[in-house]
Amino acid sequence: MLIGEVARRSGVSARMLRHYESLGLVRPSGRTGSGYREYSRDDIRRIFHIESLRSLGLSLREIGRALDEPGFAPSALVEDLVRRTRERIEAETELLTRLCRIDATGPAGWEDVLQAVALLRALGSESAGARQRAALSSVHEAAVPVEALVEAALSETDPNVAGALRWALARAGDDSTALLAEGLGSPVAAVRRRAVQALAELPGAEAAGRLRQALESPDAVVRGHAALALGTRGVGDAVPSLIDMVVEGRNDTDAADALSVLAVDTATADGIAAGIVGRLAHDAAGAPARGRLTQALAGIPGARASGALVELSGDGDPAVALTATYLLRLRDGR
């Protein structure tokens, strides 16, 4: 079969077939009387083998080794191809993400594109100072996609930069709420906790709803951040988690303060006091936990809390009894 017919049937151009020949990959088995290349069935089969291996990403040099070296083992080469392909996909995915984020800013001109690129690079800088400046300037100097700010906030380890990113997200509106809520389900504890801390600083009903959902998290730290944020917003759903925090000694002072903020009316105050009394009676709490619960009652007004302090003034632990007696005296103005 002549080269033109081979090119037509195989889809490989005559120019590429000559290139293969120059590299020694495939040589026509014969020549016609006029000197034209003539390819045998074995030659054509080898051409299809070359094209198959090219489709896997092998270089022509690697293809030559694979076809001509009897002892050549494909496993190492295939493993290397897998690695290189994954690296290429990762790089292409990163590029696609960057392009989509720049497109989301709605640039009016190349100056806007360049400014967005500079800020996105700064958010990924190894310098904490550069990341912090990018977070602070993202609100005023150029539009940075919320997705980029959320990604940065969920991965940031420097507390100052993290604070700047949360500040920027709080000014980005509700667009960041759903993205941060996805972080609450991360298998990485640090990501879950950064997500709830950022949600805690977002205003609005949507953020509050996400924080309510976080009260059901199996992560006690996440529940605690959500409860403190909701407590300061006057959301009564946080009461059980806040009492848990007092019992367990996790940010117990802040939790007690949040409980006192929630105790704005008689019914709520009595409900909080009942919850504390229930924990005192049910948990068989040791003296440290009983002491913390007693101190938490100091910020709860009403007869129910006062009655609980009267009972605690006779507690078997002297420190608990003394604390309750002191708090009762303060209530009585003595």
Secondary structure, DSSP 8 states (H G I E B T S, - for coil): -BHHHHHHHHS--HHHHHHHHHHTS---SEE-TTS-EE--HHHHHHHHHHHHHHHTT--HHHHHHHHH-TT--HHHHHHHHHHHHHHHHHHHHHHHHHHHHHHHT--SSHHHHHHHHHHHHHHT-S-HHHHHHHHHHTTTTS---HHHHHHHHHH---HHHHHHHHHHHHTSTTHHHHHHHHHTT-SSHHHHHHHHHHHHT--SHHHHHHHHHHTT-S-HHHHHHHHHHHHHTT-GGGHHHHHHHHHHTSSHHHHHHHHHHH--SHHHHHHHHHHHHHHHHHS---HHHHHHHHHHGGG--SHHHHHHHHHHTT-SSHHHHHHHHHHHHHHHT-
